[in-house]
Amino acid sequence: MTVGCQSEPGLRTKLALMHPSRDINRDSCLKYAATILSRTIAASLQALPPQRFEKTWKELAEYLASEFEFP
């Protein structure tokens, strides 16, 4: 989120995000941040009760089908 929402995050932020890697170019940081975020979201969804998971999944599908307008 920090890498995607700030124009230029600091070196400490980049190094913390990419640890233990020292590859801190913007594309690498964005790719790694997206991976971490997607895995965190997937784990959170798996922890939901089945009915809530289905509702969330349906809302996401509707959002994606609506050209990114909130349902």
MIKE-995155 format. One record per atom (N, C-alpha, C, O): residue in three letters; chain; x, y, z. Coordinates in nm, 3 decimals, m for minus. Atoms other than C-alpha are relative to their C-alpha. Example, Ala and Ser with C-alpha at 12.3 -4.5 7.8 and 13.67 -1.06 7.14 Angstrom:
{rec ALA; A; {0.089; m0.119; 0.000}}
{rec ALA; A; {1.230; m0.450; 0.780}}
{rec ALA; A; {0.090; 0.120; 0.000}}
{rec ALA; A; {0.194; 0.118; 0.066}}
{rec SER; A; {m0.082; m0.119; m0.006}}
{rec SER; A; {1.367; m0.106; 0.714}}
{rec SER; A; {m0.077; 0.109; 0.073}}
{rec SER; A; {m0.026; 0.220; 0.090}}
END
This chain:
{rec MET; A; {0.083; m0.119; 0.000}}
{rec MET; A; {0.000; 0.000; 0.000}}
{rec MET; A; {0.087; 0.125; 0.000}}
{rec MET; A; {0.059; 0.221; m0.072}}
{rec THR; A; {m0.089; m0.116; m0.006}}
{rec THR; A; {0.280; 0.239; 0.086}}
{rec THR; A; {0.063; 0.027; m0.134}}
{rec THR; A; {0.068; 0.141; m0.179}}
{rec VAL; A; {m0.067; m0.018; 0.129}}
{rec VAL; A; {0.459; 0.180; m0.242}}
{rec VAL; A; {m0.099; 0.048; m0.106}}
{rec VAL; A; {m0.063; 0.132; m0.189}}
{rec GLY; A; {0.097; m0.038; 0.100}}
{rec GLY; A; {0.142; 0.216; m0.446}}
{rec GLY; A; {m0.063; 0.135; 0.020}}
{rec GLY; A; {m0.107; 0.198; m0.076}}
{rec CYS; A; {0.072; m0.124; m0.031}}
{rec CYS; A; {0.001; 0.522; m0.270}}
{rec CYS; A; {0.089; 0.122; 0.021}}
{rec CYS; A; {0.039; 0.235; 0.021}}
{rec GLN; A; {m0.090; m0.114; m0.017}}
{rec GLN; A; {0.307; 0.738; m0.215}}
{rec GLN; A; {0.077; 0.021; m0.129}}
{rec GLN; A; {0.102; m0.074; m0.204}}
{rec SER; A; {m0.074; m0.026; 0.122}}
{rec SER; A; {0.493; 0.909; m0.492}}
{rec SER; A; {0.141; m0.062; 0.008}}
{rec SER; A; {0.189; m0.117; m0.091}}
{rec GLU; A; {m0.133; 0.058; m0.015}}
{rec GLU; A; {0.830; 0.797; m0.356}}
{rec GLU; A; {0.025; m0.036; 0.146}}
{rec GLU; A; {0.071; 0.048; 0.223}}
{rec PRO; A; {m0.025; 0.040; m0.137}}
{rec PRO; A; {0.851; 0.596; m0.033}}
{rec PRO; A; {0.150; 0.005; 0.031}}
{rec PRO; A; {0.233; m0.002; m0.060}}
{rec GLY; A; {m0.139; m0.009; m0.042}}
{rec GLY; A; {1.172; 0.622; 0.166}}
{rec GLY; A; {0.075; m0.130; m0.012}}
{rec GLY; A; {0.017; m0.237; m0.028}}
{rec LEU; A; {m0.087; 0.116; 0.009}}
{rec LEU; A; {1.463; 0.386; 0.154}}
{rec LEU; A; {m0.030; m0.101; 0.109}}
{rec LEU; A; {m0.033; m0.221; 0.083}}
{rec ARG; A; {0.030; 0.091; m0.112}}
{rec ARG; A; {1.380; 0.240; 0.497}}
{rec ARG; A; {m0.128; m0.080; m0.029}}
{rec ARG; A; {m0.133; m0.200; m0.001}}
{rec THR; A; {0.125; 0.069; 0.033}}
{rec THR; A; {1.025; 0.157; 0.381}}
{rec THR; A; {0.024; m0.106; m0.106}}
{rec THR; A; {m0.024; m0.219; m0.094}}
{rec LYS; A; {m0.029; 0.095; 0.107}}
{rec LYS; A; {1.152; m0.009; 0.064}}
{rec LYS; A; {0.080; m0.119; 0.053}}
{rec LYS; A; {0.050; m0.234; 0.020}}
{rec LEU; A; {m0.082; 0.108; m0.053}}
{rec LEU; A; {1.416; m0.209; 0.250}}
{rec LEU; A; {m0.080; m0.091; 0.093}}
{rec LEU; A; {m0.061; m0.213; 0.093}}
{rec ALA; A; {0.083; 0.081; m0.090}}
{rec ALA; A; {1.163; m0.322; 0.512}}
{rec ALA; A; {m0.095; m0.088; m0.080}}
{rec ALA; A; {m0.113; m0.206; m0.048}}
{rec LEU; A; {0.093; 0.076; 0.083}}
{rec LEU; A; {0.914; m0.430; 0.245}}
{rec LEU; A; {0.072; m0.114; m0.072}}
{rec LEU; A; {0.020; m0.225; m0.081}}
{rec MET; A; {m0.069; 0.096; 0.085}}
{rec MET; A; {1.173; m0.613; 0.037}}
{rec MET; A; {0.091; m0.096; 0.077}}
{rec MET; A; {0.147; m0.188; 0.018}}
{rec HIS; A; {m0.091; 0.083; m0.080}}
{rec HIS; A; {1.371; m0.773; 0.324}}
{rec HIS; A; {m0.025; m0.148; m0.025}}
{rec HIS; A; {m0.141; m0.188; m0.023}}
{rec PRO; A; {m0.144; m0.025; m0.007}}
{rec PRO; A; {1.587; m0.977; 0.284}}
{rec PRO; A; {0.061; 0.046; m0.133}}
{rec PRO; A; {0.182; 0.068; m0.141}}
{rec SER; A; {m0.053; m0.044; 0.130}}
{rec SER; A; {1.619; m0.873; m0.082}}
{rec SER; A; {0.046; 0.145; 0.007}}
{rec SER; A; {m0.008; 0.225; 0.083}}
{rec ARG; A; {m0.048; m0.138; 0.011}}
{rec ARG; A; {1.812; m0.558; m0.165}}
{rec ARG; A; {m0.043; 0.063; m0.133}}
{rec ARG; A; {m0.001; 0.174; m0.166}}
{rec ASP; A; {0.051; m0.051; 0.128}}
{rec ASP; A; {1.633; m0.514; m0.502}}
{rec ASP; A; {m0.115; 0.095; 0.031}}
{rec ASP; A; {m0.228; 0.050; 0.054}}
{rec ILE; A; {0.102; m0.096; m0.042}}
{rec ILE; A; {1.442; m0.194; m0.429}}
{rec ILE; A; {m0.046; 0.092; m0.114}}
{rec ILE; A; {m0.095; 0.202; m0.089}}
{rec ASN; A; {0.054; m0.084; 0.108}}
{rec ASN; A; {1.357; m0.064; m0.775}}
{rec ASN; A; {m0.152; m0.002; 0.008}}
{rec ASN; A; {m0.211; m0.097; 0.060}}
{rec ARG; A; {0.144; m0.020; m0.016}}
{rec ARG; A; {0.998; 0.057; m0.803}}
{rec ARG; A; {m0.083; m0.119; m0.050}}
{rec ARG; A; {m0.177; m0.160; 0.018}}
{rec ASP; A; {0.078; 0.111; 0.054}}
{rec ASP; A; {0.869; m0.228; m1.022}}
{rec ASP; A; {0.008; m0.123; 0.090}}
{rec ASP; A; {m0.092; m0.190; 0.112}}
{rec SER; A; {m0.016; 0.114; m0.090}}
{rec SER; A; {1.012; m0.494; m0.791}}
{rec SER; A; {m0.081; 0.020; 0.128}}
{rec SER; A; {m0.146; m0.072; 0.176}}
{rec CYS; A; {0.075; m0.030; m0.122}}
{rec CYS; A; {0.861; m0.322; m0.486}}
{rec CYS; A; {m0.150; m0.015; m0.024}}
{rec CYS; A; {m0.220; m0.073; 0.059}}
{rec LEU; A; {0.142; 0.010; 0.031}}
{rec LEU; A; {0.520; m0.294; m0.652}}
{rec LEU; A; {m0.043; m0.146; m0.017}}
{rec LEU; A; {m0.149; m0.186; 0.032}}
{rec LYS; A; {0.032; 0.141; 0.021}}
{rec LYS; A; {0.526; m0.659; m0.758}}
{rec LYS; A; {m0.005; m0.075; 0.132}}
{rec LYS; A; {m0.096; m0.153; 0.157}}
{rec TYR; A; {m0.007; 0.068; m0.129}}
{rec TYR; A; {0.627; m0.778; m0.413}}
{rec TYR; A; {m0.114; 0.044; 0.090}}
{rec TYR; A; {m0.175; m0.039; 0.159}}
{rec ALA; A; {0.110; m0.051; m0.082}}
{rec ALA; A; {0.372; m0.554; m0.240}}
{rec ALA; A; {m0.133; m0.060; m0.044}}
{rec ALA; A; {m0.215; m0.097; 0.039}}
{rec ALA; A; {0.124; 0.059; 0.052}}
{rec ALA; A; {0.094; m0.684; m0.466}}
{rec ALA; A; {m0.011; m0.147; 0.040}}
{rec ALA; A; {m0.119; m0.195; 0.074}}
{rec THR; A; {0.000; 0.141; m0.039}}
{rec THR; A; {0.195; m1.042; m0.389}}
{rec THR; A; {m0.036; m0.015; 0.148}}
{rec THR; A; {m0.119; m0.098; 0.183}}
{rec ILE; A; {0.028; 0.006; m0.144}}
{rec ILE; A; {0.193; m0.984; m0.013}}
{rec ILE; A; {m0.146; 0.035; 0.027}}
{rec ILE; A; {m0.214; m0.034; 0.103}}
{rec LEU; A; {0.138; m0.043; m0.022}}
{rec LEU; A; {m0.138; m0.799; m0.026}}
{rec LEU; A; {m0.099; m0.107; m0.048}}
{rec LEU; A; {m0.196; m0.135; 0.022}}
{rec SER; A; {0.093; 0.101; 0.051}}
{rec SER; A; {m0.307; m1.065; m0.241}}
{rec SER; A; {m0.001; m0.125; 0.088}}
{rec SER; A; {m0.106; m0.185; 0.109}}
{rec ARG; A; {m0.006; 0.118; m0.089}}
{rec ARG; A; {m0.186; m1.348; m0.014}}
{rec ARG; A; {m0.066; 0.028; 0.134}}
{rec ARG; A; {m0.129; m0.060; 0.192}}
{rec THR; A; {0.064; m0.038; m0.126}}
{rec THR; A; {m0.301; m1.161; 0.295}}
{rec THR; A; {m0.152; 0.000; m0.015}}
{rec THR; A; {m0.224; m0.050; 0.071}}
{rec ILE; A; {0.144; m0.002; 0.026}}
{rec ILE; A; {m0.644; m1.105; 0.144}}
{rec ILE; A; {m0.054; m0.142; m0.017}}
{rec ILE; A; {m0.160; m0.175; 0.036}}
{rec ALA; A; {0.044; 0.139; 0.020}}
{rec ALA; A; {m0.670; m1.469; 0.034}}
{rec ALA; A; {m0.009; m0.074; 0.133}}
{rec ALA; A; {m0.106; m0.146; 0.157}}
{rec ALA; A; {0.004; 0.065; m0.130}}
{rec ALA; A; {m0.584; m1.590; 0.384}}
{rec ALA; A; {m0.115; 0.052; 0.085}}
{rec ALA; A; {m0.180; m0.025; 0.156}}
{rec SER; A; {0.112; m0.058; m0.075}}
{rec SER; A; {m0.838; m1.351; 0.535}}
{rec SER; A; {m0.133; m0.056; m0.049}}
{rec SER; A; {m0.221; m0.087; 0.032}}
{rec LEU; A; {0.123; 0.056; 0.055}}
{rec LEU; A; {m1.109; m1.476; 0.300}}
{rec LEU; A; {m0.021; m0.145; 0.042}}
{rec LEU; A; {m0.133; m0.187; 0.068}}
{rec GLN; A; {0.011; 0.141; m0.038}}
{rec GLN; A; {m1.033; m1.838; 0.386}}
{rec GLN; A; {m0.044; m0.014; 0.146}}
{rec GLN; A; {m0.102; m0.116; 0.183}}
{rec ALA; A; {0.037; 0.005; m0.141}}
{rec ALA; A; {m1.087; m1.757; 0.754}}
{rec ALA; A; {m0.147; 0.036; 0.025}}
{rec ALA; A; {m0.198; 0.015; 0.135}}
{rec LEU; A; {0.140; m0.038; m0.017}}
{rec LEU; A; {m1.441; m1.630; 0.694}}
{rec LEU; A; {m0.090; m0.122; 0.006}}
{rec LEU; A; {m0.058; m0.227; m0.050}}
{rec PRO; A; {0.100; 0.107; 0.006}}
{rec PRO; A; {m1.745; m1.846; 0.763}}
{rec PRO; A; {m0.047; m0.016; m0.145}}
{rec PRO; A; {m0.047; 0.082; m0.220}}
{rec PRO; A; {0.037; 0.025; 0.141}}
{rec PRO; A; {m1.868; m2.008; 0.437}}
{rec PRO; A; {m0.104; 0.096; m0.056}}
{rec PRO; A; {m0.090; 0.140; m0.170}}
{rec GLN; A; {0.103; m0.090; 0.052}}
{rec GLN; A; {m2.178; m1.786; 0.405}}
{rec GLN; A; {0.058; 0.140; m0.025}}
{rec GLN; A; {0.026; 0.203; m0.126}}
{rec ARG; A; {m0.061; m0.133; 0.017}}
{rec ARG; A; {m1.976; m1.467; 0.452}}
{rec ARG; A; {0.098; m0.001; m0.116}}
{rec ARG; A; {0.109; 0.097; m0.190}}
{rec PHE; A; {m0.093; 0.014; 0.112}}
{rec PHE; A; {m1.713; m1.593; 0.209}}
{rec PHE; A; {m0.075; 0.010; m0.133}}
{rec PHE; A; {m0.033; 0.082; m0.223}}
{rec GLU; A; {0.079; m0.002; 0.123}}
{rec GLU; A; {m1.978; m1.654; m0.058}}
{rec GLU; A; {m0.053; 0.140; m0.029}}
{rec GLU; A; {m0.051; 0.183; m0.145}}
{rec LYS; A; {0.051; m0.135; 0.019}}
{rec LYS; A; {m2.129; m1.307; m0.004}}
{rec LYS; A; {0.112; 0.092; m0.049}}
{rec LYS; A; {0.093; 0.171; m0.142}}
{rec THR; A; {m0.114; m0.083; 0.039}}
{rec THR; A; {m1.787; m1.142; m0.030}}
{rec THR; A; {0.043; m0.032; m0.142}}
{rec THR; A; {0.071; 0.059; m0.221}}
{rec TRP; A; {m0.040; 0.043; 0.134}}
{rec TRP; A; {m1.699; m1.343; m0.340}}
{rec TRP; A; {m0.098; 0.053; m0.105}}
{rec TRP; A; {m0.056; 0.099; m0.211}}
{rec LYS; A; {0.102; m0.051; 0.092}}
{rec LYS; A; {m2.029; m1.245; m0.506}}
{rec LYS; A; {0.015; 0.151; m0.018}}
{rec LYS; A; {0.006; 0.200; m0.131}}
{rec GLU; A; {m0.018; m0.145; 0.009}}
{rec GLU; A; {m1.974; m0.876; m0.423}}
{rec GLU; A; {0.122; 0.036; m0.084}}
{rec GLU; A; {0.118; 0.130; m0.163}}
{rec LEU; A; {m0.121; m0.025; 0.078}}
{rec LEU; A; {m1.624; m0.891; m0.569}}
{rec LEU; A; {m0.026; m0.026; m0.149}}
{rec LEU; A; {0.016; 0.052; m0.234}}
{rec ALA; A; {0.032; 0.030; 0.140}}
{rec ALA; A; {m1.751; m1.056; m0.888}}
{rec ALA; A; {m0.085; 0.110; m0.062}}
{rec ALA; A; {m0.063; 0.149; m0.176}}
{rec GLU; A; {0.084; m0.109; 0.049}}
{rec GLU; A; {m2.019; m0.787; m0.923}}
{rec GLU; A; {0.083; 0.126; m0.024}}
{rec GLU; A; {0.064; 0.195; m0.124}}
{rec TYR; A; {m0.086; m0.117; 0.012}}
{rec TYR; A; {m1.759; m0.515; m0.869}}
{rec TYR; A; {0.087; m0.010; m0.125}}
{rec TYR; A; {0.099; 0.087; m0.200}}
{rec LEU; A; {m0.085; 0.018; 0.117}}
{rec LEU; A; {m1.527; m0.658; m1.133}}
{rec LEU; A; {m0.079; 0.007; m0.130}}
{rec LEU; A; {m0.030; 0.057; m0.231}}
{rec ALA; A; {0.084; m0.002; 0.120}}
{rec ALA; A; {m1.813; m0.699; m1.381}}
{rec ALA; A; {m0.056; 0.139; m0.028}}
{rec ALA; A; {m0.101; 0.165; m0.139}}
{rec SER; A; {0.062; m0.132; 0.016}}
{rec SER; A; {m1.929; m0.339; m1.327}}
{rec SER; A; {0.101; 0.107; m0.041}}
{rec SER; A; {0.074; 0.226; m0.027}}
{rec GLU; A; {m0.105; m0.093; 0.039}}
{rec GLU; A; {m1.609; m0.181; m1.458}}
{rec GLU; A; {0.046; 0.084; 0.119}}
{rec GLU; A; {0.072; 0.203; 0.108}}
{rec PHE; A; {m0.058; m0.056; m0.123}}
{rec PHE; A; {m1.495; m0.108; m1.101}}
{rec PHE; A; {m0.082; 0.112; 0.063}}
{rec PHE; A; {m0.027; 0.208; 0.116}}
{rec GLU; A; {0.090; m0.087; m0.073}}
{rec GLU; A; {m1.800; 0.077; m0.972}}
{rec GLU; A; {m0.048; m0.076; 0.121}}
{rec GLU; A; {m0.087; m0.193; 0.108}}
{rec PHE; A; {0.042; 0.069; m0.121}}
{rec PHE; A; {m1.890; m0.006; m0.614}}
{rec PHE; A; {m0.146; m0.038; m0.010}}
{rec PHE; A; {m0.230; 0.043; m0.048}}
{rec PRO; A; {0.139; 0.046; 0.005}}
{rec PRO; A; {m2.205; m0.217; m0.593}}
{rec PRO; A; {m0.084; 0.064; 0.110}}
{rec PRO; A; {m0.204; 0.037; 0.121}}
END
